[in-house]
Amino acid sequence: MSDRKRSTALALASALAGSAVLFTAPAAHAAVVDVAYDCKTPIGDKSAVSPIDIKSVKEGDGYKLTMSFQKGVSSSPIELGKGAMSPSAVILVGGAEKVSVPVSGPSNPEAVPPDTPIKITDLSGTYTPKKSGKVTFTAGVLTIKAMGTTTTCTPGNSPGPALELDVTAPGGGNAQPGADTTDTTGDTLPQTGPADSALALGTLGGTVLLAGAAGVLWLTRRGQRARS
């Protein structure tokens, strides 16, 4: 093999390898996003910033979402005993469809001292898409229930998505098998079924028949003129 052919073969192999890497790469993008929470607590308004991470794992027809907090976002003036605090939140889905996914997590595994930022346990929930395509996941409202009180924390800085993902809805997000997919709202192509073929042939036959009758009539009239 000449040097030129060898170089061409190597270049082609490299291009194919690059294409394989491109097609097998996961269609997802994750980022840790700082969320500035404005919290309404029983003892007044509080504010705190926590980096938020959202991860996704495919499970059956849906995706298990896990929302992680890297810092506490609220505190209590008194000690919270073990298991006294119950957190939950919503993850906002945008892109191919717009929905809210509720997520929740276990109570605090250890007692929280007074005036100490409350570490939120990982919150999880399942998202089952109804449409296929690219979607984004953004931190929404956080709710903390403790000792008969409720604290609501709302993102005040319009945070960006912590996760972008290409999802596939059950059935592909398209029409279900057996569904009528005929487009009756726009222009349609002429049908070519057997009945239409017979109709077309009948029309063609009629045209030939008319032409034949005209020919016979013309010949008849010509014969009459010839005899007169």
N, C-alpha and C positions, 0 to 999 in steps of 0.2 A: 504494500500500500504506500502510495506517495505521501510526502509530508503534507501536501495540501489536502488530500483526502482524509488523512489522519486528523488534521486540525479541524476539518469540517465535522467529522464524526464526534470528536470530543466536544465541540461547541454544541452540537445537537443533543448529546447526552446530558450536558450541563443544563441546557434549557429545559429538557424533559424533567430532570431532577428538581429544578427550581419550580416547575409547574406542579409537581407532586407535593412539594412542601407548601406551596400556596394553597392548594385545594384541601390539604389535610389540616391546615392551621385552624384552631378553634375560632369561631366567629363571635368573640366576646371581648369586651373591654371593661376592666374594673379600675376603680380609683378610690382612694380614701378621701372623703369629702368632709370639710369642716362645716358643721351645722351649728348655727347660733340659735339656741332655744330660748324663747321667752316663756317663762313658766308662771302660771297662776297657782299659787300655793295657799294653804289655809292661813299662813302668816304673812301674806303679801306677795308681790311680784318679785321674781328672781330671774336672773339671766346667766347662761353658761354656754360655753362652746365645747362641743365634743366631736372629734373625728369619727366619722361613721363609715363602716365597711359593709357592703352587701355582697354576699356570695350566692351562687346558684348551683344546684345539683339536679340533674334530670332524674325524675322518679316516675315511672309509668307514663301516663299521659300529661303529667304536669312537671313543675319545677319546684323543688324545695328551696325556699329563700331563707337565708340566715343574715340577720342584721346585728352587727357587733358595735358596741360603744367602747371607745378607748379611754374615755374620761367620764366621770360622774357629771350629772347635769342638774342635780338639786341636792338639798340637804334637809335635815330635820333638827329642830331645836332640842329634841329629846332622843334618847337612844332608841333605835329600832331593833327589836329582838330578832333572832334568827327566824326567817320565814315570815316576817311581818309585812314585807313590801311585795306587791305583785305588779309587774310591769307589762305593758302591751303597747302596740303602736300600729301604724298603717304605713305601708310602702306604696307610693304612687307609681303606677305604671303608665308610661306614655309611649308614643310612637304608633305602632300598628293598631293599638287599641288603648283606650284610657279607662282604667279601673283602679280600685283600691284593694290592696291585699292586706288583711289583718294578720298580724304576727304577735306572738306572745312568748313568754319564757318563764322559767321557774322563779320562785321567790328568792330573796337574798339568802345565800347559803351560810352567811355568818352575820353576827350582830353588827349594826352600823352605829358607831359612836355619834353623839350629838354634834351638830354643826360640821359634819364631815360629808363631802360629796358622795352621793349614793351611786355606787357602781351598778349599772344596769346589766343584768345577765343577758346572754345572747337570746335574741328573739327570732322565732322561726314560724313559717307558715307555708302553704302550698299555693302556687299560682298555676292555674290551668288555662292556657290561652284559648280564645275562641277564634282568633285570627292568626295566620302565620305571617312572619315578617320580623323586622327589627323593632325591639322595644327597649325602653329605658326604665330603670328602677331608681326612685328618689325617696329619701327619707321624708316621712310625713309626721303627723301629730303623734307625740308620745304621751301616754297616760300612766301615771303611777298611783296605785291605791295602797294606802298604808294606814292601819289603825283607824278605820272608818272614815278616812279622808281621801280626797281625790285631788291630784295635782295634774294639770294639763299643760304640756309644753309644746309650743308651736314654733316651727322653724321661722325665724324672722329675717333671714338673709337670702331667701330664694336660692337654696343650695342647688347645685347641679346634680345630675345623675351620678350615683356611685357604681352603677353597672349598666352596660349596654349588651344586649344579647339577641342573637337571631333565634327565634322560637318557631316551633312547628305545632300547629293546633291539631288535635285529634282529627283524623280524616284529611289532614292537609289544609284545613280551613277553607276548602272548596265545597262545591255542591256534593251532597251525599249520593252514594250509588243508587241508581234508579230514579233520581230526581229529573224533572223535566228541565233541560238546559236550553230549550229552543228560544231564540231571541225573536220575540213577537213585536218588539217596539221599533225596530229599524228596518232598513231595506233588507230583503232576503233574496238569495239566489234562486233562480228557477228550479223547481223540483224536477227530478229525473227518474221518478219511480215508474213502474210498469204502466199505471193508468195514464200518466202524463205522456209516456212514449206512445201509447195507443192513440191518445188524442192528437199528438203531433203527427203521427203517421196518417190518421184520418184527415187532418187538415191538408197534409201534403197530397193525399189521394184525391181529395176534393179539388185541389188546384189542378192536378193532372186531368181529372175528369172534365173540369170546366174547359181546360185548354183543348181537350179532345173534342168536346161538343162544339166549341168555336171552330175547330178545324173542319169538322163534318159539315157545319152550317156554311162555312166559306166554300168548301168543295161543292156542296149542293147548289149554292147560288151560282158558282162558276159554271157548273154543268148546265143549269137552266139558261144562262146567258149564251152558252155555246150552242144550245139547240134552237134558240130563237133567231 
